[in-house]
Amino acid sequence: MDNPMKQPRRLWRVVLVLSLALNVAVVGAVAGLAISGRANDGPPQRLMFDFGPLGRVLDPADRRAIGNALRRNGAIPLDRSEMRGKIVDFAAALRQDPFDADLVTRELGSFRSRSEQVQQDAQDAFIAHLSSMSPDGRRKLADRLEHGARR
């Protein structure tokens, strides 16, 4: 009689221990996120660059190499607080009454100049990557580009 009751108790004990472990893991993850100060930041920022049709035919390894070169050369995205500050400044310029077109133009220029710098850094890294490719690798890239343009 004792034996049939032992199995369900053991099963419940295992279930309770697993549940406790999962709860501790969740609490630890939430506490770690809160302590690190990244709870409101979201995922890490990425460098965004676009080479149009050429970027779409690059191999993932080529894209990674260009991104790594950008990071090595110091190209970093705006941190979230800096971007938030720029957005707040732009929103304030939009709310001004009377409307100050020059202020809005300066704020937009700030976004544009940052974007142009990232694009220039990306182009430099891209050209350096193309220079390091073999002639056969560049030919294959050109073939993929032409094939993609025909579609």
C-alpha positions in Angstrom: 0.0 0.0 0.0 2.8 2.4 0.8 4.4 1.8 -2.6 1.6 3.2 -4.9 1.6 6.5 -2.9 5.3 7.0 -3.1 5.4 7.4 -6.9 2.9 10.4 -7.1 4.6 12.1 -4.2 8.0 11.8 -6.0 6.5 13.1 -9.2 5.0 16.1 -7.4 8.3 16.8 -5.7 10.1 16.9 -9.1 7.4 19.1 -10.6 7.6 21.5 -7.6 11.5 21.6 -7.8 11.4 22.4 -11.5 8.7 25.1 -11.0 10.9 26.7 -8.3 13.9 26.6 -10.5 12.0 28.2 -13.3 10.7 30.9 -11.0 14.2 31.6 -9.7 15.5 31.9 -13.2 12.8 34.3 -14.2 13.3 36.5 -11.1 17.1 36.4 -11.7 16.7 37.5 -15.4 14.3 40.4 -14.4 16.6 41.5 -11.6 19.6 41.4 -13.9 17.9 43.4 -16.5 16.8 46.0 -13.9 20.2 46.2 -12.2 22.0 46.6 -15.6 19.9 49.6 -16.4 19.0 48.2 -19.8 15.3 47.5 -19.1 14.2 50.5 -21.0 16.8 50.4 -23.7 15.6 47.4 -25.7 18.0 45.4 -27.8 21.4 46.8 -28.7 21.5 49.3 -31.5 22.8 48.1 -34.9 24.7 50.0 -37.5 22.3 50.5 -40.4 23.7 50.9 -43.9 22.2 50.2 -47.2 23.9 49.6 -50.5 20.6 49.1 -52.4 20.7 46.2 -54.9 24.3 45.5 -54.2 23.7 45.0 -50.5 21.0 42.5 -51.2 23.4 40.3 -53.2 26.2 40.3 -50.7 26.8 37.0 -48.9 26.0 37.1 -45.2 29.7 36.6 -44.5 30.5 39.7 -46.6 27.9 41.8 -44.7 29.3 40.6 -41.4 32.8 41.5 -42.5 31.8 45.0 -43.5 29.9 45.5 -40.2 32.9 44.2 -38.2 35.2 46.6 -40.1 32.8 49.5 -39.3 32.9 48.7 -35.6 36.7 48.2 -35.7 37.1 51.6 -37.3 35.0 53.3 -34.6 31.7 53.7 -36.4 29.1 53.3 -33.7 25.4 54.0 -33.8 23.9 56.7 -31.7 23.2 55.4 -28.2 19.5 55.3 -27.3 19.6 58.2 -24.9 21.3 60.4 -27.6 18.8 59.4 -30.2 15.9 60.0 -27.7 17.4 63.5 -27.0 17.5 64.3 -30.7 13.9 63.1 -31.1 12.8 65.2 -28.1 14.5 68.3 -29.6 12.9 67.7 -32.9 9.5 67.3 -31.3 10.0 70.5 -29.4 10.8 72.3 -32.6 7.7 71.0 -34.2 5.5 72.3 -31.3 6.9 75.8 -31.3 4.3 78.5 -32.1 5.0 80.4 -34.2 6.6 77.6 -36.2 10.4 78.1 -36.7 11.3 76.5 -40.0 15.0 77.3 -39.5 15.1 75.4 -36.2 13.3 72.4 -37.8 15.8 72.6 -40.7 18.7 72.5 -38.2 17.3 69.6 -36.3 16.7 67.6 -39.6 20.2 68.5 -40.6 21.5 67.0 -37.4 19.9 63.7 -38.3 21.1 63.9 -41.9 24.7 64.7 -41.1 24.8 61.7 -38.7 23.3 59.5 -41.3 25.7 60.7 -44.0 28.7 60.0 -41.8 27.5 56.4 -41.1 26.9 56.0 -44.9 30.4 57.3 -45.7 32.0 55.0 -43.1 30.0 52.1 -44.5 31.1 52.9 -48.1 34.7 53.1 -47.0 34.4 49.7 -45.3 32.6 48.3 -48.3 35.3 49.5 -50.8 38.0 48.1 -48.5 36.2 44.8 -48.4 35.8 44.7 -52.2 39.5 45.5 -52.6 40.3 42.5 -50.4 38.2 40.2 -52.5 39.7 38.0 -55.3 38.9 38.9 -58.9 36.8 35.8 -59.1 34.9 36.8 -56.0 34.2 40.2 -57.4 33.1 38.6 -60.7 30.7 36.3 -58.9 29.3 39.3 -57.0 28.8 41.2 -60.3 27.0 38.1 -61.7 24.7 38.0 -58.7 24.1 41.7 -59.0 23.2 41.5 -62.7 21.0 38.4 -62.1 19.2 40.3 -59.3 18.7 43.3 -61.5 17.0 41.2 -64.2 14.4 39.8 -61.8 
